């Protein structure tokens, strides 16, 4: 979401074994009130518990035979992150200088040496820089500036910026799993703009008027379907990647439209999607086919960023208004532990280091960066930055290719 100071909401309402939210096909208008009240959910009520239904059985390898053409084949249907484990660096990633890139809403990118926790460089990258995004082939990083309508390429070998490229409203950026398109997530325009990732000529545009605050995404294991969060509409949009068309929208059981659905992450076995919801104070759980909501998991006020551990056993959830990071079982959503960051703090976006030993996060509202041990969650460093650090990128990352954001690799 665009930078703005917020006050944490009141009590969080949770779903215990909730039913699906409203689902709307692309051919019919989305209702804005079908799940907007408590009365529409018979099992909904105030509770301190949460429901994380068991995942469905992982699909066999044969189920991925119809994956998106040109996408690197899935090597382990039980773990889509199997090729992004600790140390599994591609040739371009091995050539990269180990650095952490911190984009700021003030328009600059700061570069941190992860060995010393020292800022080693600063350079302008636009008007309001939101995320630093690894390209599909991992040869370039892009700093996205949605206000200035540009992306700034960064050479990961040198850490130096290159001339800016005009791109429409790149609040966030993803790449199709086959590498044929870069997707500018044009939040202000409620649209996805597809570009040739080499020439940056526009290929096509998908406008989704019912997806206010389109922000974050992830893909099904076969790469054919993407789930995009709609922060200001309290729903998600399910998109056919090959056809570049909207399949349906799915309302969350409680439709928060202030700071609603945020980051999206696929479970390792593809059985479910986790959808962070800041105002809900936790995660909604979508089935793996992205057709319905099947549960809710309480984590803490301001649930925002979602990151998978290198062995794909843990899911880290940043609770931006709770000075904390929740640690869940990545496959089942079961609670493991919670790590506290001495307040005031606002853990936002970031990533796990290549060896899996550290979790780096921007402190969005406190102008700082946090470095945490993934062994026990203790704070290793707290680094002051410029105003509004946001989509921090730790580079290099393991994996064969990047789906974008701050480093979704497979």
DAWO-V434312 format. One record per residue. N is the residue number from 1. NEAR is the number of other ideal C-beta (glycine too) atoms within 8 Angstrom. Layout:
BEGIN
N&NEAR, N&NEAR
END
This chain:
BEGIN
1&9, 2&7, 3&8, 4&5, 5&4, 6&7, 7&4, 8&7, 9&8, 10&2, 11&4, 12&9, 13&10, 14&15, 15&14, 16&11, 17&7, 18&14, 19&7, 20&11, 21&14, 22&11, 23&11, 24&13, 25&7, 26&9, 27&3, 28&6, 29&5, 30&11, 31&8, 32&7, 33&6, 34&9, 35&14, 36&9, 37&6, 38&7, 39&4, 40&7, 41&12, 42&4, 43&9, 44&10, 45&7, 46&5, 47&6, 48&4, 49&7, 50&11, 51&12, 52&10, 53&8, 54&4, 55&12, 56&8, 57&5, 58&10, 59&11, 60&6, 61&7, 62&5, 63&8, 64&12, 65&5, 66&5, 67&13, 68&12, 69&6, 70&6, 71&11, 72&6, 73&6, 74&10, 75&5, 76&7, 77&13, 78&6, 79&9, 80&11, 81&12, 82&9, 83&10, 84&12, 85&12, 86&9, 87&7, 88&8, 89&10, 90&10, 91&6, 92&10, 93&14, 94&8, 95&7, 96&12, 97&7, 98&9, 99&13, 100&13, 101&15, 102&14, 103&17, 104&15, 105&11, 106&8, 107&11, 108&12, 109&17, 110&13, 111&14, 112&14, 113&11, 114&13, 115&5, 116&5, 117&10, 118&6, 119&9, 120&8, 121&7, 122&8, 123&9, 124&6, 125&13, 126&13, 127&7, 128&13, 129&18, 130&13, 131&16, 132&17, 133&18, 134&14, 135&13, 136&12, 137&9, 138&16, 139&6, 140&10, 141&13, 142&13, 143&17, 144&18, 145&18, 146&14, 147&7, 148&9, 149&10, 150&11, 151&13, 152&15, 153&12, 154&15, 155&10, 156&17, 157&7, 158&6, 159&11, 160&7, 161&10, 162&7, 163&4, 164&11, 165&9, 166&7, 167&13, 168&10, 169&13, 170&17, 171&14, 172&16, 173&15, 174&14, 175&15, 176&13, 177&14, 178&9, 179&11, 180&6, 181&10, 182&14, 183&14, 184&15, 185&15, 186&15, 187&14, 188&7, 189&9, 190&12, 191&11, 192&14, 193&13, 194&14, 195&13, 196&9, 197&11, 198&4, 199&4, 200&10, 201&6, 202&8, 203&7, 204&6, 205&8, 206&11, 207&7, 208&14, 209&5, 210&13, 211&13, 212&10, 213&12, 214&16, 215&15, 216&11, 217&13, 218&11, 219&12, 220&12, 221&12, 222&12, 223&13, 224&10, 225&13, 226&11, 227&16, 228&17, 229&16, 230&19, 231&13, 232&9, 233&15, 234&14, 235&17, 236&15, 237&14, 238&14, 239&14, 240&10, 241&13, 242&7, 243&5, 244&10, 245&8, 246&11, 247&9, 248&11, 249&17, 250&17, 251&15, 252&18, 253&14, 254&12, 255&13, 256&13, 257&8, 258&8, 259&10, 260&20, 261&16, 262&16, 263&12, 264&16, 265&11, 266&14, 267&14, 268&12, 269&12, 270&12, 271&11, 272&13, 273&14, 274&16, 275&16, 276&15, 277&15, 278&15, 279&9, 280&15, 281&16, 282&15, 283&14, 284&15, 285&16, 286&16, 287&12, 288&14, 289&5, 290&12, 291&10, 292&9, 293&14, 294&10, 295&14, 296&16, 297&14, 298&11, 299&12, 300&14, 301&12, 302&14, 303&18, 304&14, 305&14, 306&13, 307&12, 308&12, 309&13, 310&10, 311&8, 312&11, 313&7, 314&12, 315&14, 316&15, 317&16, 318&16, 319&17, 320&14, 321&10, 322&10, 323&11, 324&11, 325&15, 326&14, 327&13, 328&14, 329&11, 330&11, 331&10, 332&7, 333&14, 334&7, 335&9, 336&7, 337&7, 338&10, 339&12, 340&7, 341&12, 342&6, 343&5, 344&5, 345&11, 346&12, 347&16, 348&15, 349&14, 350&15, 351&12, 352&13, 353&11, 354&12, 355&7, 356&11, 357&7, 358&11, 359&14, 360&15, 361&15, 362&16, 363&16, 364&12, 365&8, 366&8, 367&10, 368&12, 369&17, 370&14, 371&13, 372&15, 373&10, 374&12, 375&5, 376&5, 377&11, 378&7, 379&9, 380&8, 381&8, 382&9, 383&10, 384&5, 385&13, 386&10, 387&6, 388&11, 389&17, 390&15, 391&14, 392&19, 393&16, 394&14, 395&14, 396&11, 397&15, 398&15, 399&14, 400&8, 401&14, 402&15, 403&13, 404&13, 405&13, 406&13, 407&11, 408&10, 409&14, 410&12
END
